[in-house]
Amino acid sequence: MSEQRDGLRLGIFMPNCSFGTSISTYKPDPDDWRIERNREIAAAAETAGFHFLFPVSRWKGFGGETNYLGTSIETMTWAASLLTTTQRIQVFSTVHVPAFNPVVAAKMGASLDHIGGGRWGINLVSGWNKGEFQMMGVEILGHADRYRRTAQFIEILKGLWTQPPGSFDYESEWYRVRGGYVSPQPIATPHPPIVNAGSSDDARETVARHCDWAFMSPPTLEANAEVAADVKRRAAAHGRAVRCVSAVYVICRDTRDAAERERERITTGIDRAAAENWCAELGLESGSFDDHTLEMIALGAGAMPIVGDPEQVADGLAALFHAGIDGALMSYPDYLADTEHLGRELVPRLRERGVLCPAP
Ligand SMILES: Cc1cc2nc3c(=O)[nH]c(=O)nc-3n(C[C@H](O)[C@H](O)[C@H](O)COP(=O)(O)O)c2cc1C
C-alpha cells in the first residue's frame, strides 16, 4: 500500500501524571495532573488546531524527590472525560497488555469510541516496568514473547470490533475467546486507530504487521528518519501503511536566549534519583551514563528536544516531517500557557511552511 502524506499532526503528551514530563524539580506551571486541568489544556489544544491528546499510563511512581509520575489518572477513564468536553480532537488511551483481558479492553474501547463519536484511539504497550507488574502479581514475559502477546491482543481487538457480535473465536497460548461478543461495535471504521509505542526490532515488526501508527522517541533527526523509513518499509512489505509519530520536548520562547534559559532551569533541577530509577526500569544502564546523557533523558523523559524561538521550533518540526514523521507528540514545560503560545506562534508558521495537516 503506498503512503499518502497529508501533513504533520500535532498532539500533546498530556499531564495526566504528576511531575510529567521533565524528570526535574523545576516546574514553571503548577504540577496539576487533575482532570480539571487536563480538560482546560484539551480545550486549548482544540482551539489551537491540534490533532490528538495522548496520556501516560502509570500504576506507580519512580521515587526520588518528585516521586516522578507517582499520582495519575488512569487513561481509559481519563479519555472518557476528555471525549465529553471536546468536540473534534482525537483522544487516545494507553493500555498495558499484561494488565487487561482483551475482551474487556475491546468493550471499554468501543464504549469510549461511542462517547467520543468515533474520536478514540488505543495505544497498546507491552509493559516493561517490573515494579508495576510485581505489584499486580503479573509476570513480565521475555521481550519477544511480550510483543507476540501484544500482536495476539490486537488480533482479538480487531476481531471483536469488526466481526458480527458473538461470532469471533480465538485460541492461542495466551488467549482463548469463544463466541466473542462486543456490542455496540466502535463507530470508527474499520476500527479505532491502533498504536504501538516501542522502538525495538520486535516493536517495529509488530507495528508493521498490526498497527496503524508507530509512536516512538528516537533522540535525533537522523534517527527519526531511519526508524520511520524502516517501519514504513516493513509495513509496505506486508501490504500495509503505517504512520509514524515522534515524541518531542518543545521549549519555545519568544527569543532563543529565553528558551535556552528555560532549558537550563530544567536541567539544573534534575531529580537524579527518579531519573536513575526510570532508566533502570527501562533496562538502560544509567550508571554508565555521563551527566550530559542523563540530562538529555531527564529533560523530556527521552523525547527529542526542540528548543528555540518560534521560527526555530517550526523549522525543527518541518524537518521532522520531511524526515518521514507524520505526527509530533509534544510535551513542554508550561502545559496550558505553552499550548496557547504554540497555537499562536507555531501553528501559523507550520501552515506557512506547507507541512501542517488541516485541523480536525
Ligand atoms: C511515545 C511513547 C509513549 C509510551 N507510553 C508508555 C506508557 O504510557 N506506559 C508504559 O508503560 N510505557 C510506555 N512507553 C514505553 C513503550 O511501551 C516501550 O516499552 C518502550 O518504548 C521500549 O520499547 P522496546 O522494548 O520495543 O524498545 C511509551 C513509549 C513511547 C515511545
The ligand as a Gaussian input file, in Angstrom:
#p B3LYP/6-31G(d) Opt

LIG

0 1
 C        5.624000       7.797000      22.782000
 C        5.746000       6.682000      23.766000
 C        4.786000       6.526000      24.749000
 C        4.882000       5.494000      25.684000
 N        3.960000       5.405000      26.679000
 C        4.091000       4.445000      27.627000
 C        3.189000       4.387000      28.716000
 O        2.286000       5.215000      28.846000
 N        3.370000       3.407000      29.637000
 C        4.363000       2.480000      29.542000
 O        4.477000       1.616000      30.402000
 N        5.245000       2.528000      28.520000
 C        5.129000       3.480000      27.575000
 N        6.045000       3.549000      26.556000
 C        7.143000       2.560000      26.512000
 C        6.968000       1.551000      25.395000
 O        5.797000       0.817000      25.534000
 C        8.157000       0.588000      25.318000
 O        8.167000      -0.234000      26.419000
 C        9.467000       1.311000      25.242000
 O        9.404000       2.291000      24.213000
 C       10.589000       0.316000      24.912000
 O       10.238000      -0.317000      23.730000
 P       11.070000      -1.532000      23.171000
 O       11.138000      -2.560000      24.241000
 O       10.293000      -2.006000      21.993000
 O       12.395000      -0.971000      22.806000
 C        5.964000       4.577000      25.620000
 C        6.915000       4.737000      24.617000
 C        6.826000       5.765000      23.696000
 C        7.868000       5.894000      22.633000

